[in-house]
């Protein structure tokens, strides 16, 4: 390899990856693949996590053209040979801290790195949404991607609109973010632990928090306890592993949210400007309705 390689990238583990040629066949974790797609990088394949099934979860895939991207599968079905079947020359994975590759068994990840370069982007709670988005943008540029025209401006406008509709009053519509875990339980998000939810708080959204207790990112509660948060707006997890909110018929919850708005929420967001702008727009729409605007 030449002393000055044609392609270089230092990932969020601090590991420098180099190659004589810029990688062109990228295999990515679904969240990373959908984000890179919005930056003009078309992965040859994607893979899911243990939460996913034999087909891609449309809640996570964003604008990916799934007819042209090979889905390798998820969880225990993944082995190194399956992951490498498309001949990738780079794997883009994500981590929720400490550099551990999310969605892959540690042994599978170890043997994968012995066969193909792997770069990891940290999407964990210690990162801001802006920082995560920036890291994906830097990676995409290094791979030949270009920003979508107007995407940055659209995001700035979406942020300003949400800030405007929330206003400065401390008694704005209460927003609860949760993942339905069946008819008996809900996983209620602790807002400060989610980069995307922290952005909402910074823009003036009133996010209700569950009581302190067990669970770092989520508090697992009954639907009666979730109802006690008295939401005006519910951000509901729409991933395939979550129970659809309209299937929840717990009496206390049904009464509490009879007039509440709902916003679809993917806790593994596509981290591109255009995807983030769309999410902020949905939240702004819901706040306007809740305020009677």
C-alpha angles and dihedrals in degrees: 000000000000116000089241106046123210092233129034133168132169110208129208092272087062091250118143116218119193135182136177089231129036108258113255104172106064126183112194143179105258095255091050093044093052091048094049090048090060087055093054098262112128110204117212090219146005135201134199138218134252088278091063133080141214092294129048117274104240090207088068104037100073111187095341113143097232093189089068101036120074114229108213096193132246147262120355092001091069122096131160095262092051091049092049098045093105094051098245118190093198136028120205113201135170133228134200091211140306091054095275111149110241121227098019131091107250092241091050090049091049094051091043091057089052089061107036137014113269126196122191129207116200111229096167132129094270090066128079118231089244091054093049091048091048093053092051090048092052091049092047092051090051089054093050100267124144130206115262109255111265095002095122092047092048090052092049090050092048091052093050092047092052091047089052097049094047091053122187100286113119092218099066123146110300113241123202121191115202148153114224108231097188136295094308105042145035130198103223114200122237096225098210090060096060120073093209093049091049088059089056091052091049089054093053103266113148105231118191116220127208120237118282114266143092117001129057101215100013137033110213107217141161117263088249090059091046089052090056088069086069097214123202089189128026121204100204126197108243098185115126093250091060122084111246108258092229089064092063110100102166103147098227092048094045090052093047095052100037091118099023123118123231130217122192111241131191109198087202095057127194100250101215126114093245095050092047091048090053091052093048089049092055091050091048090051090052093047091051091052092046090051090051093247 
